[in-house]
Amino acid sequence: GFEVDLIWRRRKLVVELDGSRWHRTGADRERDEHRGRTLTEAGYRLLRFSDTEIAADLGTCITTTEATLNWSA
């Protein structure tokens, strides 16, 4: 019932790309925390990358995601 940025259902992995545009208020952050807890309780691993992190070092974000996917294979 949630919209997520990236999902690999068979691998039970969700990646969220957190930009300041979408996390302006406390309510925005609370909504994300609730979604994260719900996904974790459902057995999903959750990776979060900030827009700043992605802009500064996209390669590491990709490597981390690939390593997590390989771990869950």
C-alpha positions in Angstrom: 0.0 0.0 0.0 3.0 2.3 -0.1 4.7 4.1 -3.0 8.4 3.5 -2.9 11.2 4.8 -5.2 12.8 1.4 -6.1 11.8 -2.1 -5.2 13.1 -5.6 -5.9 10.2 -7.7 -4.6 11.9 -11.1 -4.9 14.9 -9.9 -3.1 12.8 -8.0 -0.5 14.8 -4.8 -1.0 13.5 -1.2 -1.1 15.6 1.8 -1.9 14.4 5.3 -1.0 15.9 8.4 -2.5 15.4 11.1 0.1 15.5 14.6 -1.1 14.9 17.7 0.9 12.0 18.6 -1.5 10.1 15.6 -0.1 11.1 15.8 3.5 10.3 19.4 4.4 8.2 18.9 7.5 8.1 16.7 10.5 5.0 15.1 9.1 6.9 14.1 6.0 9.6 12.5 8.1 7.1 10.7 10.3 5.3 9.3 7.3 8.7 8.0 6.0 9.5 6.5 9.4 6.1 4.7 9.5 6.6 3.4 6.0 10.1 2.2 6.8 8.9 0.4 10.0 6.0 -1.3 8.1 8.3 -2.4 5.3 10.9 -3.8 7.7 8.2 -5.6 9.7 7.1 -7.2 6.3 10.6 -8.5 5.9 12.0 -5.9 3.5 15.5 -4.5 3.8 15.5 -0.7 3.4 18.3 1.5 2.0 18.0 5.2 2.1 20.2 7.7 0.2 19.9 11.4 0.5 19.9 13.6 -2.6 23.2 15.1 -1.3 24.7 11.7 -0.9 23.7 10.6 -4.4 25.0 13.8 -6.0 28.4 13.5 -4.1 29.0 9.8 -4.6 26.5 8.0 -6.8 29.0 5.1 -7.3 29.0 4.2 -3.6 25.1 4.3 -3.6 25.1 1.9 -6.5 27.8 -0.3 -5.0 25.9 -0.5 -1.7 22.7 -1.4 -3.5 24.4 -4.1 -5.5 26.1 -5.5 -2.4 22.7 -5.7 -0.6 21.1 -7.4 -3.6 23.9 -9.9 -3.8 23.6 -10.5 0.0 19.9 -11.3 -0.3 20.3 -13.6 -3.3 
